[in-house]
């Protein structure tokens, strides 16, 4: 059976470090603070915000919710983001998605404060990530993927054959860029790739983020590969990933579970970005 890459255990390690750093900030008179802008009351988003508040409390980061009505227009959202940029008590800012149908993230993302953009949404930070020229912050989920890979048998990525299944701007593209930055040889694929198994079977490191439950089966995985499952879907009341866990775990070298893999590390990685911003902005 594959070695289990335990996200909960890793999150506990990271949490201890962050608690020490936020204690140091408080000793200098600074309380790390994240502001989350939410438009409307999407049920899934509200539930996620509760998890962010809890994650922040566990590491000494204050999480404030900046709620706007569902009918708020683009100008109102941009104005709130600009105001948070000017607020010295706020160190990190994120805009919760999905947005209401009348709003488009592509027309708003450039208003995200660059130096407080702790989930890497501003196109300027995305561009720096693409150019490998020092993005202010690595988005939380891709950062979680890389942190888990550091604990895997393939922690040394130079020359490793990697396959990213999924091409979103939120996960797939940033992970591809981060793998390339560590000199992995990366194949970028997605659910519509012809003969997907041809590419996944060649990968020593396989990262999957499509939202398609059970997309990756055992016959699509190289024996001994490291498999990182980012997918989360509720199916028949149960949270499942993009990888058929039981059968793939029988042949992989290392694998993340769902739940308990990437998810627990993601929120802590986000809080790590907030703490980093607070340390920098507080001098």
VOBA-1610 file (N, C-alpha, C; in pm, whole numbers, padded with zeros to 5 digits, always signed):
BEGIN
Unk+00083-00120+00000Unk+00000+00000+00000Unk+00086+00125+00000Unk+00033+00230-00061Unk+00105+00357-00069Unk+00122+00420+00069Unk+00230+00494+00087Unk+00246+00575+00207Unk+00141+00685+00205Unk+00080+00712+00319Unk-00025+00813+00328Unk+00038+00949+00357Unk+00010+01046+00270Unk+00056+01183+00291Unk-00052+01253+00374Unk-00031+01259+00503Unk-00132+01302+00600Unk-00135+01454+00611Unk-00236+01515+00550Unk-00247+01660+00554Unk-00276+01714+00693Unk-00350+01638+00772Unk-00382+01685+00907Unk-00256+01693+00993Unk-00170+01594+00981Unk-00045+01595+01058Unk+00045+01710+01014Unk+00054+01732+00882Unk+00136+01841+00831Unk+00079+01975+00878Unk-00053+01989+00876Unk-00115+02113+00921Unk-00080+02142+01067Unk-00075+02037+01149Unk-00038+02056+01290Unk+00104+02109+01302Unk+00195+02057+01221Unk+00333+02106+01224Unk+00339+02254+01185Unk+00272+02288+01077Unk+00273+02426+01028Unk+00207+02520+01128Unk+00102+02471+01193Unk+00029+02553+01291Unk+00119+02593+01407Unk+00202+02502+01452Unk+00291+02533+01564Unk+00387+02645+01528Unk+00439+02642+01407Unk+00531+02748+01362Unk+00458+02882+01355Unk+00338+02882+01300Unk+00263+03006+01286Unk+00224+03066+01421Unk+00190+02979+01516Unk+00158+03029+01650Unk+00276+03104+01710Unk+00396+03051+01690Unk+00515+03117+01741Unk+00536+03253+01674Unk+00512+03258+01544Unk+00532+03384+01470Unk+00427+03489+01505Unk+00301+03448+01521Unk+00199+03546+01557Unk+00220+03597+01700Unk+00275+03512+01787Unk+00308+03558+01922Unk+00416+03666+01915Unk+00513+03646+01826Unk+00616+03747+01806Unk+00560+03877+01753Unk+00464+03867+01662Unk+00399+03988+01610Unk+00325+04062+01720Unk+00250+03990+01802Unk+00175+04054+01910Unk+00268+04124+02009Unk+00386+04064+02031Unk+00483+04126+02121Unk+00531+04260+02066Unk+00520+04278+01935Unk+00558+04406+01872Unk+00436+04495+01851Unk+00321+04454+01905Unk+00202+04537+01894Unk+00123+04518+01766Unk+00143+04405+01697Unk+00074+04380+01570Unk-00007+04252+01580Unk-00135+04259+01544Unk-00220+04141+01538Unk-00248+04111+01391Unk-00200+03996+01342Unk-00219+03959+01202Unk-00368+03951+01172Unk-00411+04014+01062Unk-00554+04019+01033Unk-00581+03994+00885Unk-00676+03904+00859Unk-00723+03874+00725Unk-00865+03927+00708Unk-00889+03997+00597Unk-01024+04044+00564Unk-01075+03964+00445Unk-01193+03907+00460Unk-01255+03828+00354Unk-01377+03903+00303Unk-01375+03943+00176Unk-01489+04012+00116Unk-01580+03907+00054Unk-01707+03909+00093Unk-01804+03815+00038Unk-01924+03894-00013Unk-01971+03859-00131Unk-02087+03926-00192Unk-02203+03827-00191Unk-02310+03863-00118Unk-02423+03771-00107Unk-02399+03667+00002Unk-02481+03563+00002Unk-02476+03462+00107Unk-02480+03321+00048Unk-02391+03291-00044Unk-02380+03156-00097Unk-02354+03059+00018Unk-02436+02955+00028Unk-02430+02865+00145Unk-02293+02799+00160Unk-02237+02752+00049Unk-02107+02685+00056Unk-01999+02784+00100Unk-02009+02908+00051Unk-01910+03010+00088Unk-01919+03044+00236Unk-02041+03055+00287Unk-02059+03085+00429Unk-01998+02974+00515Unk-02019+02849+00475Unk-01960+02737+00549Unk-01808+02742+00544Unk-01754+02778+00426Unk-01608+02787+00412Unk-01552+02899+00499Unk-01624+03010+00507Unk-01576+03120+00589Unk-01568+03080+00736Unk-01662+02998+00780Unk-01654+02949+00919Unk-01525+02871+00941Unk-01487+02792+00842Unk-01363+02714+00855Unk-01242+02807+00855Unk-01248+02918+00779Unk-01138+03014+00779Unk-01124+03083+00915Unk-01239+03120+00973Unk-01236+03184+01105Unk-01172+03089+01206Unk-01209+02962+01202Unk-01153+02863+01294Unk-01004+02843+01269Unk-00965+02836+01141Unk-00823+02818+01108Unk-00742+02937+01157Unk-00796+03056+01138Unk-00725+03175+01185Unk-00708+03175+01335Unk-00816+03141+01406Unk-00810+03139+01553Unk-00705+03040+01602Unk-00686+02931+01528Unk-00592+02827+01571Unk-00446+02870+01559Unk-00420+02977+01483Unk-00281+03022+01465Unk-00261+03167+01505Unk-00362+03229+01565Unk-00347+03366+01611Unk-00370+03471+01504Unk-00447+03438+01400Unk-00481+03535+01296Unk-00629+03572+01309Unk-00657+03701+01316Unk-00795+03747+01319Unk-00852+03745+01178Unk-00970+03688+01162Unk-01037+03683+01032Unk-01164+03765+01041Unk-01172+03873+00961Unk-01289+03958+00959Unk-01365+03941+00829Unk-01497+03936+00837Unk-01581+03918+00719Unk-01633+04054+00675Unk-01606+04089+00550Unk-01654+04213+00490Unk-01768+04177+00395Unk-01892+04182+00446Unk-02007+04134+00370Unk-02069+04246+00287Unk-02093+04217+00160Unk-02163+04308+00071Unk-02293+04241+00026Unk-02398+04318-00002Unk-02524+04257-00045Unk-02510+04190-00181Unk-02595+04093-00207Unk-02587+04017-00332Unk-02602+04104-00455Unk-02669+04219-00441Unk-02689+04307-00557Unk-02576+04408-00576Unk-02473+04402-00492Unk-02361+04497-00504Unk-02301+04490-00644Unk-02270+04608-00701Unk-02214+04610-00835Unk-02062+04606-00831Unk-02003+04601-00948Unk-01858+04590-00960Unk-01787+04705-00890Unk-01841+04825-00904Unk-01780+04942-00841Unk-01777+04931-00690Unk-01884+04876-00631Unk-01889+04862-00486Unk-01785+04762-00436Unk-01768+04654-00509Unk-01669+04553-00470Unk-01528+04611-00481Unk-01502+04678-00592Unk-01369+04738-00610Unk-01342+04843-00502Unk-01443+04923-00468Unk-01426+05025-00366Unk-01391+04963-00231Unk-01457+04851-00198Unk-01426+04785-00071Unk-01283+04732-00070Unk-01239+04676-00182Unk-01101+04626-00191Unk-01001+04739-00179Unk-01027+04852-00244Unk-00938+04968-00234Unk-00931+05019-00090Unk-01046+05019-00020Unk-01049+05065+00119Unk-00965+04974+00208Unk-00973+04845+00184Unk-00894+04750+00264Unk-00745+04766+00236Unk-00712+04804+00116Unk-00572+04830+00082Unk-00517+04944+00167Unk-00602+05042+00196Unk-00560+05160+00272Unk-00565+05139+00423Unk-00625+05030+00468Unk-00643+05006+00611Unk-00518+04940+00670Unk-00442+05010+00754Unk-00316+04953+00805Unk-00336+04836+00901Unk-00459+04818+00952Unk-00484+04707+01045Unk-00508+04576+00972Unk-00523+04582+00839Unk-00549+04463+00757Unk-00422+04423+00684Unk-00383+04296+00696Unk-00259+04250+00633Unk-00283+04158+00514Unk-00398+04093+00510Unk-00432+04003+00399Unk-00575+04025+00357Unk-00600+04013+00225Unk-00734+04032+00171Unk-00762+03922+00070Unk-00881+03862+00079Unk-00925+03771-00027Unk-01069+03807-00064Unk-01105+03778-00187Unk-01241+03795-00236Unk-01301+03656-00254Unk-01401+03625-00173Unk-01459+03490-00175Unk-01534+03465-00306Unk-01510+03348-00362Unk-01581+03306-00482Unk-01659+03177-00452Unk-01767+03149-00526Unk-01810+03217-00647Unk-01879+03350-00618Unk-01868+03441-00715Unk-01938+03568-00709Unk-02079+03553-00768Unk-02171+03642-00734Unk-02302+03640-00800Unk-02286+03651-00951Unk-02385+03603-01024Unk-02375+03590-01170Unk-02346+03721-01242Unk-02387+03834-01184Unk-02368+03962-01253Unk-02228+04019-01236Unk-02144+03952-01157Unk-02007+03998-01134Unk-01907+03901-01198Unk-01798+03956-01252Unk-01694+03874-01316Unk-01561+03900-01247Unk-01498+03795-01198Unk-01371+03810-01127Unk-01265+03874-01216Unk-01271+03850-01345Unk-01169+03906-01435Unk-01175+04058-01440Unk-01292+04117-01408Unk-01303+04263-01410Unk-01277+04324-01272Unk-01252+04239-01174Unk-01235+04288-01037Unk-01097+04256-00981Unk-01035+04149-01028Unk-00913+04096-00965Unk-00800+04198-00959Unk-00793+04290-01056Unk-00684+04387-01054Unk-00698+04487-00939Unk-00818+04492-00875Unk-00837+04580-00760Unk-00787+04517-00630Unk-00753+04390-00634Unk-00702+04323-00515Unk-00568+04385-00475Unk-00553+04428-00349Unk-00426+04490-00307Unk-00308+04395-00326Unk-00213+04435-00408Unk-00103+04346-00445Unk-00026+04296-00324Unk+00001+04384-00228Unk+00083+04346-00113Unk+00003+04277-00004Unk-00129+04266-00024Unk-00215+04197+00071Unk-00290+04082+00004Unk-00252+04051-00118Unk-00322+03953-00202Unk-00278+03812-00165Unk-00324+03764-00049Unk-00267+03643+00011Unk-00310+03514-00059Unk-00404+03522-00155Unk-00437+03402-00233Unk-00401+03419-00379Unk-00316+03515-00409Unk-00259+03528-00543Unk-00358+03550-00654Unk-00461+03634-00631Unk-00566+03654-00732Unk-00537+03769-00827Unk-00460+03867-00782Unk-00432+03982-00867Unk-00349+03938-00989Unk-00386+03984-01110Unk-00310+03943-01230Unk-00161+03974-01220Unk-00125+04077-01145Unk+00018+04109-01129Unk+00090+03996-01058Unk+00028+03941-00953Unk+00090+03829-00883Unk+00088+03702-00966Unk-00019+03682-01043Unk-00024+03566-01132Unk+00086+03576-01238Unk+00109+03697-01288Unk+00213+03717-01388Unk+00352+03690-01331Unk+00377+03735-01209Unk+00507+03710-01146Unk+00528+03561-01125Unk+00422+03491-01089Unk+00433+03346-01072Unk+00469+03280-01205Unk+00405+03325-01313Unk+00432+03269-01446Unk+00575+03296-01491Unk+00625+03414-01459Unk+00760+03451-01501Unk+00867+03404-01403Unk+00822+03344-01292Unk+00919+03298-01193Unk+00999+03412-01134Unk+00933+03530-01123Unk+01007+03649-01081Unk+00965+03699-00944Unk+00920+03608-00858Unk+00892+03646-00720Unk+00753+03697-00697Unk+00652+03611-00713Unk+00516+03649-00679Unk+00509+03684-00531Unk+00427+03783-00497Unk+00412+03821-00357Unk+00368+03700-00274Unk+00270+03624-00327Unk+00217+03509-00254Unk+00183+03396-00351Unk+00211+03274-00309Unk+00167+03156-00383Unk+00026+03123-00335Unk-00071+03106-00428Unk-00208+03072-00385Unk-00209+02951-00292Unk-00306+02952-00200Unk-00303+02857-00088Unk-00310+02711-00130Unk-00400+02676-00222Unk-00410+02534-00259Unk-00286+02485-00333Unk-00236+02557-00434Unk-00109+02515-00494Unk+00005+02508-00393Unk+00008+02602-00299Unk+00111+02596-00195Unk+00098+02469-00113Unk-00026+02429-00083Unk-00049+02306-00007Unk+00001+02184-00084Unk-00023+02182-00215Unk+00025+02072-00299Unk+00177+02060-00288Unk+00246+02173-00299Unk+00392+02170-00296Unk+00444+02131-00158Unk+00377+02175-00052Unk+00418+02137+00084Unk+00405+01987+00106Unk+00299+01928+00052Unk+00282+01783+00063Unk+00385+01708-00020Unk+00418+01760-00136Unk+00522+01697-00218Unk+00657+01698-00147Unk+00682+01802-00067Unk+00807+01808+00009Unk+00817+01693+00109Unk+00704+01636+00149Unk+00702+01525+00244Unk+00690+01390+00174Unk+00696+01388+00042Unk+00675+01266-00035Unk+00808+01204-00078Unk+00804+01082-00131Unk+00927+01022-00184Unk+00987+01101-00301Unk+00904+01185-00365Unk+00953+01265-00477Unk+00975+01410-00436Unk+01032+01428-00316Unk+01055+01565-00267Unk+01158+01637-00354Unk+01248+01562-00420Unk+01343+01621-00514Unk+01281+01613-00653Unk+01237+01728-00706Unk+01158+01729-00829Unk+01240+01749-00956Unk+01363+01782-00944Unk+01443+01808-01063Unk+01447+01685-01155Unk+01402+01703-01278Unk+01404+01597-01377Unk+01291+01497-01366Unk+01207+01510-01262Unk+01097+01415-01241Unk+00989+01439-01346Unk+00930+01331-01396Unk+00816+01341-01489Unk+00689+01364-01407Unk+00625+01477-01428Unk+00505+01512-01354Unk+00390+01535-01451Unk+00269+01504-01406Unk+00150+01529-01486Unk+00049+01603-01400Unk+00002+01718-01450Unk-00103+01794-01384Unk-00233+01772-01460Unk-00333+01714-01394Unk-00463+01693-01456Unk-00556+01802-01402Unk-00590+01897-01487Unk-00667+02014-01446Unk-00592+02140-01488Unk-00664+02239-01539Unk-00598+02356-01597Unk-00653+02488-01544Unk-00722+02485-01430Unk-00782+02608-01378Unk-00676+02708-01336Unk-00715+02837-01337Unk-00625+02941-01290Unk-00603+02933-01139Unk-00693+02863-01070Unk-00685+02855-00924Unk-00588+02747-00878Unk-00587+02632-00947Unk-00502+02520-00904Unk-00411+02471-01017Unk-00470+02425-01126Unk-00392+02356-01229Unk-00277+02435-01284Unk-00304+02558-01329Unk-00198+02639-01387Unk-00091+02677-01286Unk-00128+02727-01166Unk-00022+02757-01069Unk+00063+02637-01029Unk+00001+02519-01011Unk+00079+02400-00976Unk+00176+02366-01088Unk+00130+02373-01213Unk+00218+02348-01327Unk+00339+02439-01323Unk+00316+02567-01297Unk+00426+02664-01293Unk+00521+02637-01177Unk+00465+02599-01061Unk+00550+02571-00945Unk+00634+02446-00966Unk+00577+02345-01030Unk+00654+02224-01061Unk+00767+02255-01160Unk+00736+02335-01262Unk+00837+02374-01360Unk+00949+02455-01294Unk+00912+02538-01197Unk+01013+02620-01129Unk+01112+02535-01052Unk+01072+02410-01018Unk+01162+02318-00950Unk+01222+02216-01047Unk+01216+02249-01176Unk+01282+02172-01282Unk+01220+02035-01306Unk+01093+02018-01270Unk+01021+01897-01311Unk+00986+01908-01459Unk+00969+01795-01525Unk+00922+01791-01664Unk+00772+01768-01659Unk+00693+01870-01693Unk+00551+01870-01663Unk+00466+01855-01789Unk+00371+01765-01783Unk+00267+01753-01886Unk+00137+01808-01827Unk+00079+01907-01894Unk-00046+01967-01848Unk-00163+01906-01925Unk-00258+01847-01851Unk-00372+01780-01914Unk-00500+01825-01844Unk-00613+01771-01890Unk-00742+01802-01830Unk-00840+01691-01865Unk-00964+01706-01821Unk-01059+01596-01836Unk-01090+01564-01982Unk-01066+01659-02073Unk-01096+01636-02214Unk-00974+01592-02295Unk-00860+01575-02230Unk-00740+01529-02300Unk-00764+01391-02361Unk-00730+01375-02487Unk-00744+01245-02551Unk-00643+01148-02494Unk-00689+01027-02467Unk-00605+00923-02408Unk-00532+00977-02285Unk-00610+01027-02191Unk-00554+01083-02068Unk-00463+00984-01997Unk-00503+00858-01997Unk-00424+00756-01926Unk-00283+00744-01981Unk-00264+00772-02110Unk-00130+00766-02169Unk-00035+00860-02096Unk-00087+00977-02059Unk-00004+01078-01993Unk+00010+01049-01843Unk-00100+01010-01779Unk-00093+00987-01634Unk-00007+00865-01601Unk-00008+00763-01687Unk+00072+00642-01660Unk+00221+00668-01669Unk+00260+00777-01732Unk+00403+00808-01746Unk+00455+00893-01631Unk+00365+00939-01544Unk+00402+01040-01444Unk+00453+00978-01315Unk+00570+01023-01270Unk+00620+00985-01138Unk+00548+01065-01029Unk+00505+01186-01065Unk+00423+01269-00975Unk+00296+01304-01050Unk+00181+01272-00990Unk+00052+01295-01054Unk-00033+01382-00960Unk-00071+01500-01010Unk-00157+01592-00933Unk-00289+01605-01008Unk-00399+01588-00937Unk-00531+01585-01003Unk-00624+01687-00937Unk-00681+01775-01020Unk-00772+01878-00969Unk-00876+01908-01077Unk-00978+01822-01089Unk-01079+01839-01194Unk-01221+01849-01140Unk-01245+01799-01019Unk-01380+01795-00968Unk-01463+01683-01026Unk-01397+01584-01085Unk-01466+01467-01142Unk-01437+01347-01051Unk-01531+01305-00968Unk-01505+01197-00873Unk-01460+01068-00941Unk-01352+01009-00887Unk-01304+00880-00937Unk-01249+00882-01078Unk-01210+00998-01127Unk-01157+01008-01264Unk-01033+00921-01284Unk-00946+00919-01186Unk-00819+00847-01197Unk-00834+00709-01133Unk-00817+00605-01215Unk-00826+00467-01170Unk-00686+00406-01162Unk-00679+00287-01105Unk-00549+00223-01083Unk-00473+00200-01212Unk-00544+00166-01321Unk-00474+00136-01446Unk-00423+00262-01516Unk-00446+00378-01455Unk-00399+00505-01511Unk-00277+00559-01436Unk-00226+00481-01340Unk-00121+00532-01251Unk+00003+00445-01260Unk+00119+00509-01267Unk+00248+00439-01267Unk+00274+00379-01130Unk+00305+00250-01120Unk+00338+00192-00989Unk+00449+00270-00921Unk+00428+00303-00795Unk+00526+00379-00718Unk+00514+00529-00730Unk+00418+00579-00808Unk+00403+00723-00827Unk+00353+00791-00699Unk+00382+00920-00688Unk+00323+01004-00584Unk+00198+01069-00641Unk+00084+01052-00574Unk-00045+01100-00624Unk-00104+01202-00527Unk-00125+01323-00575Unk-00184+01430-00495Unk-00323+01459-00548Unk-00424+01433-00467Unk-00564+01447-00506Unk-00621+01576-00448Unk-00646+01675-00534Unk-00698+01804-00490Unk-00851+01808-00497Unk-00910+01715-00568Unk-01054+01717-00591Unk-01135+01695-00465Unk-01246+01766-00455Unk-01341+01745-00344Unk-01482+01758-00400Unk-01560+01652-00389Unk-01698+01651-00434Unk-01782+01573-00334Unk-01898+01626-00299Unk-01990+01551-00214Unk-02071+01457-00302Unk-02059+01328-00273Unk-02128+01225-00350Unk-02199+01133-00253Unk-02331+01130-00262Unk-02412+01048-00170Unk-02380+01080-00024Unk-02362+01210+00003Unk-02338+01255+00139Unk-02197+01234+00189Unk-02106+01193+00101Unk-01968+01166+00140Unk-01873+01249+00056Unk-01767+01304+00119Unk-01667+01381+00047Unk-01569+01287-00021Unk-01558+01297-00153Unk-01468+01210-00229Unk-01378+01294-00319Unk-01268+01233-00364Unk-01173+01302-00448Unk-01184+01261-00594Unk-01088+01309-00672Unk-01081+01277-00815Unk-01013+01143-00840Unk-00955+01086-00737Unk-00880+00961-00748Unk-00958+00850-00678Unk-00971+00735-00744Unk-01032+00617-00680Unk-00933+00566-00576Unk-00949+00614-00453Unk-00844+00602-00352Unk-00803+00458-00325Unk-00895+00371-00296Unk-00859+00236-00252Unk-00778+00162-00357Unk-00821+00168-00483Unk-00748+00091-00584Unk-00616+00158-00623Unk-00611+00291-00623Unk-00486+00359-00658Unk-00384+00345-00546Unk-00431+00349-00420Unk-00340+00335-00307Unk-00270+00200-00307Unk-00329+00101-00375Unk-00268-00032-00380Unk-00144-00038-00467Unk-00127+00062-00557Unk-00011+00056-00646Unk+00077+00181-00638Unk+00024+00291-00588Unk+00104+00414-00579Unk+00211+00402-00472Unk+00310+00491-00480Unk+00412+00495-00376Unk+00370+00581-00258Unk+00296+00689-00288Unk+00246+00779-00184Unk+00120+00846-00238Unk+00026+00876-00147Unk-00103+00930-00192Unk-00164+01015-00082Unk-00239+01118-00122Unk-00314+01198-00027Unk-00457+01145-00018Unk-00514+01140+00101Unk-00654+01099+00114Unk-00747+01218+00093Unk-00873+01189+00069Unk-00980+01289+00069Unk-01095+01232+00150Unk-01129+01299+00261Unk-01067+01420+00317Unk-00938+01387+00392Unk-00870+01494+00438Unk-00752+01475+00522Unk-00620+01491+00450Unk-00623+01532+00324Unk-00499+01549+00249Unk-00469+01696+00223Unk-00501+01742+00102Unk-00470+01880+00064Unk-00551+01980+00145Unk-00677+01948+00174Unk-00767+02043+00240Unk-00714+02104+00368Unk-00673+02022+00467Unk-00626+02081+00593Unk-00503+02170+00577Unk-00420+02140+00477Unk-00299+02219+00457Unk-00331+02352+00389Unk-00438+02354+00307Unk-00470+02475+00232Unk-00500+02594+00322Unk-00588+02576+00421Unk-00622+02688+00509Unk-00501+02736+00589Unk-00416+02642+00632Unk-00298+02681+00707Unk-00198+02753+00616Unk-00188+02709+00489Unk-00101+02779+00394Unk-00149+02922+00372Unk-00281+02940+00365Unk-00337+03075+00351Unk-00302+03160+00472Unk-00317+03103+00591Unk-00282+03178+00712Unk-00132+03209+00717Unk-00051+03118+00663Unk+00092+03146+00654Unk+00121+03267+00568Unk+00045+03283+00459Unk+00061+03402+00375Unk+00021+03528+00450Unk-00086+03520+00531Unk-00129+03637+00609Unk-00020+03675+00709Unk+00036+03577+00777Unk+00141+03604+00874Unk+00263+03665+00805Unk+00298+03612+00689Unk+00411+03667+00614Unk+00386+03813+00577Unk+00263+03841+00533Unk+00228+03979+00499Unk+00235+04070+00621Unk+00186+04021+00734Unk+00188+04101+00857Unk+00332+04130+00900Unk+00419+04030+00889Unk+00559+04050+00926Unk+00624+04155+00837Unk+00591+04151+00709Unk+00652+04247+00617Unk+00592+04388+00634Unk+00459+04395+00641Unk+00394+04527+00649Unk+00417+04594+00785Unk+00444+04514+00888Unk+00468+04572+01021Unk+00615+04606+01043Unk+00698+04573+00945Unk+00840+04603+00956Unk+00915+04505+01042
//
